[in-house]
């Protein structure tokens, strides 16, 4: 058994005081690829745009259902969250498919600001007020995240740019 311990294992330098692995002995020539010492995890910006769009669709669906689920009183505007929710969901669905159409997110920002303000003017009950405030902020934040993802994808040489979804033939 002692003889097996003295034999050097492949890839070790037997003449070194402390036998260490020799990288060239492990992978001679061009077998081993060059490894980036600071790897970056590449992500596709289109996925972030689609995720923000789908979350905005969920927010729009909740706005449509909220007057019926929450205890809105007679003084609350039931039409405001329904119309805002329908427009937000429609714009977000289009934005989830058209990744470069940032102006659609600007439409949702304007609707989110209106929705937040309507919590002060058109809501009488606390549930309608908080619903308008919370969803207004959520829609604005999701639209800003969508715009940020698009801008990240447009940056030349950005790690978030990802690969093109299609290539022009020619």
C-alpha positions in Angstrom: 0.0 0.0 0.0 2.9 2.3 0.7 4.1 1.9 -2.9 0.8 3.2 -4.2 1.1 6.4 -2.1 4.6 7.3 -3.5 3.6 7.0 -7.2 2.5 10.4 -8.5 -1.0 10.7 -9.9 -1.4 11.9 -13.5 -1.3 15.7 -13.6 0.9 16.2 -10.6 4.5 17.3 -10.6 6.5 14.6 -8.7 9.5 16.9 -8.2 7.5 19.6 -6.4 7.6 19.8 -2.6 3.9 19.9 -2.4 2.4 18.1 -5.5 -0.2 20.3 -7.1 -2.2 19.8 -10.1 -0.5 20.9 -13.3 -3.1 22.5 -15.7 -1.1 21.7 -18.8 -0.9 18.1 -17.7 -4.6 17.9 -17.2 -5.5 19.4 -20.6 -2.6 19.6 -23.0 -2.8 21.8 -26.0 -6.1 23.5 -26.9 -8.3 21.0 -25.2 -9.3 23.3 -22.3 -11.4 26.3 -23.2 -10.4 29.8 -22.0 -12.5 30.5 -18.9 -13.6 34.0 -18.1 -12.4 34.8 -14.5 -15.3 37.2 -14.0 -18.3 35.4 -15.6 -21.5 37.4 -16.2 -24.8 35.8 -16.4 -26.5 36.9 -19.6 -30.2 37.4 -19.5 -32.6 38.2 -22.3 -34.2 41.6 -21.9 -37.3 40.5 -23.9 -38.2 38.2 -21.0 -38.2 41.1 -18.6 -40.5 43.1 -20.9 -42.8 40.2 -21.3 -42.9 39.6 -17.5 -43.7 43.2 -16.7 -46.4 43.1 -19.4 -48.0 40.0 -18.0 -48.0 41.3 -14.4 -49.6 44.5 -15.8 -52.3 42.3 -17.4 -52.9 40.7 -14.0 -53.2 44.2 -12.5 -55.6 45.2 -15.2 -57.7 42.1 -14.6 -57.9 42.8 -10.9 -58.9 46.4 -11.6 -61.8 45.1 -13.8 -62.9 42.7 -11.0 -62.2 44.9 -8.0 -65.5 46.9 -7.9 -67.4 43.6 -7.7 -65.0 42.0 -5.2 -64.3 44.9 -2.8 -67.0 46.7 -0.9 -67.5 49.8 -3.1 -70.1 52.1 -1.7 -72.6 54.1 -3.8 -70.3 57.1 -4.0 -67.4 55.2 -5.5 -66.8 55.3 -9.2 -67.2 51.7 -10.5 -66.5 52.7 -14.1 -63.1 54.2 -13.5 -61.3 51.0 -12.4 -63.0 48.9 -15.0 -62.1 51.2 -17.9 -58.5 51.8 -16.5 -58.1 48.0 -16.0 -59.3 47.2 -19.5 -56.9 49.7 -21.1 -54.0 48.7 -18.9 -54.5 45.0 -19.7 -54.9 45.7 -23.5 -51.8 47.9 -23.7 -49.8 45.4 -21.6 -50.7 42.5 -23.8 -49.6 44.4 -26.9 -46.4 45.5 -25.1 -45.6 41.9 -24.1 -45.4 41.1 -27.8 -44.0 44.3 -29.2 -40.8 44.5 -27.2 -39.4 47.7 -28.6 -42.6 49.8 -28.4 -41.7 51.8 -25.3 -44.4 54.4 -25.9 -47.0 51.8 -24.9 -45.5 51.7 -21.4 -45.7 55.5 -21.4 -49.5 55.1 -21.9 -49.6 52.8 -18.9 -47.6 55.3 -16.8 -50.2 58.0 -17.6 -53.1 55.7 -16.7 -51.3 54.6 -13.5 -50.9 58.3 -12.5 -54.6 58.9 -13.3 -55.6 55.9 -11.3 -53.5 57.0 -8.3 -55.1 60.5 -8.4 -58.6 59.1 -8.8 -58.1 57.5 -5.4 -58.4 61.1 -4.0 -61.2 62.4 -6.2 -63.4 59.5 -7.3 -63.3 57.1 -4.3 -65.4 57.4 -1.2 -64.7 54.1 0.6 -61.3 53.1 2.0 -61.2 49.9 -0.1 -61.7 51.9 -3.3 -59.2 54.5 -2.3 -56.5 52.0 -1.3 -57.2 49.9 -4.4 -56.7 52.9 -6.7 -53.5 54.0 -4.9 -51.9 50.6 -4.7 -52.7 49.6 -8.3 -51.8 53.1 -9.7 -48.3 52.8 -8.1 -48.0 49.1 -9.3 -48.9 49.9 -12.9 -46.4 52.8 -13.0 -43.6 50.7 -11.5 -44.3 47.8 -13.9 -44.3 50.2 -16.9 -41.0 51.8 -15.7 -39.4 48.3 -15.4 -40.6 47.5 -18.9 -39.0 50.7 -20.3 -35.8 50.0 -18.3 -35.6 46.5 -19.8 -36.0 47.8 -23.3 -33.3 50.4 -22.7 -31.0 47.8 -21.3 -31.5 45.7 -24.5 -30.7 48.7 -26.7 -27.3 49.4 -25.0 -24.6 48.3 -27.4 -22.5 45.5 -26.0 -24.8 45.1 -23.0 -24.8 41.7 -21.3 -28.6 42.0 -21.1 -28.9 42.4 -24.9 -29.1 38.7 -25.5 -29.4 37.3 -29.0 -31.7 38.5 -31.7 -35.0 36.5 -31.8 -34.8 36.4 -35.6 -32.3 37.0 -38.3 -32.9 38.6 -41.6 -32.2 36.3 -44.5 -30.0 37.7 -47.2 
